[in-house]
């Protein structure tokens, strides 16, 4: 119960920050601009002998939506990192954590409460923003991604992974150090996924293993591939499969969703990192 109280306080603190308001306003602006862009897709065939077909509209809309959602996933990961990285370290430096832990609150409840508050903030931002974007795309161009719920699960899972890692860093490092470290590791994992795809194209076992290891060490890229798959229409997936392994190196394409075993690994990874954060904080002298 005390963890829920800490989570509520963390959520209230994040929502009061000017950063959240700025992020919300910029998100509304981006959604408005991208919706206008989607509305122009049917006019792409105006200068051609024949009008653009429904299949072509779906193909263009799906690829543009993937690019928009990649930017969305980046903003979500970036925000999660810089919200989580000072969540504990800033309160330790200011003495707030010591004052709170003097009360009947265990360090386990404190860390878990912080994590729950951060996850709740991600949900409050991510679900409405992504849902509104997909709904507006459907209204203006008639395209709906084939697996919208799965997309939300994968992209939120990606944010929770990097959020949990940043919270672990927050138990040991200052906010700026933890934030920069989290973003660098996130970028390395994304590049590792591309390297693994190149390995599949050229049948290079070493590069393929690099991609596999990166997806296991930090499962953000694996979850991003699941998000991409959920936005791809079946026609494009069939065409890419017919083209062979060349599409494997494309970070904006995925022919298959992550297998259930990998999703289970992601859950185990998040749980393990949260447990490690609790252990690290219990060993820390305040």
C-alpha positions, 0 to 999 in steps of 0.5 A, a space after each residue: 500500500 505504501 508503494 502505491 502512495 509513493 507511486 501517486 506522489 511520483 506521478 503527481 510530481 511528473 505531471 506538475 513539471 513543465 516538461 510534461 506540459 511542453 511534451 503534451 503541446 508538442 505532441 498535439 502539434 505533431 499529430 496535427 501536422 502529420 494528420 495533414 500529411 496523411 490527408 494529402 496521400 490520396 492526391 499523390 496520383 493527381 499528376 499520373 495517368 491513373 489515380 492512386 489505388 487503395 492498395 497504394 494508399 495503404 502502402 504509403 500510409 503504413 510506411 509513413 505511419 511507421 516513421 511517425 511512430 518511430 519518432 513517437 517511440 524515440 520521444 517516449 524512450 527519451 522522456 522515460 529515460 530523463 524522467 527515471 534517471 533522476 527519480 531516486 538520485 535527485 531525492 537522495 542528493 536533496 535529502 528527501 529520500 532520507 526523510 521519507 525512509 525515516 518513516 515506516 517505508 521500506 526501500 523495496 516499497 520506495 523503489 517499486 513505488 517510483 517504478 509504478 509512478 513512472 510506468 503510470 506516467 508512460 501509460 497516461 501519455 502513450 496510450 492517448 497519443 498513439 490512439 489519437 494518431 491512429 484514429 485520425 489516420 483512419 479518418 483522413 485516409 482510411 488506413 488502419 494498422 492491422 494490430 493496433 493493440 499489439 503496437 501499444 503493448 510493444 511500444 510501451 514495453 520498449 519504454 518500460 524496458 529503458 525506464 527500468 534500466 534508467 531507474 537502476 542507474 538512478 540508484 547509483 549515478 546522478 541524473 544526468 549520468 544515468 540519463 546519458 548512459 541509458 540513451 547511449 545503451 538504447 542507441 547501441 541496442 538499436 544499432 545492434 539490431 541493424 547489424 544482426 539484420 545485415 548478418 542475416 542478409 549476408 549469412 554472416 554468423 558473427 554479425 547475426 549473433 551480435 544482433 541476437 545478443 543485443 536483443 537479449 541484453 537490452 530488448 528494446 530493439 526486439 520490441 520495436 520490431 514487434 511494433 513495426 510488425 503490428 503496423 505493416 499491412 499483410 500485402 507488404 509483408 508478403 511482398 517482402 517475404 517474396 524478395 528474400 532475406 534482403 528486408 532483414 536489415 531494414 529497421 523499419 520492417 518486420 515480417 513476424 512478431 516477436 515469439 512468445 518466448 522472447 516476450 516472456 524474456 522481456 517480462 523476466 528482464 524487466 522484473 530482474 532489473 527492477 529487483 536489481 534496482 531494489 537490491 542496489 538501493 538497499 545496499 546504498 548508504 544515504 
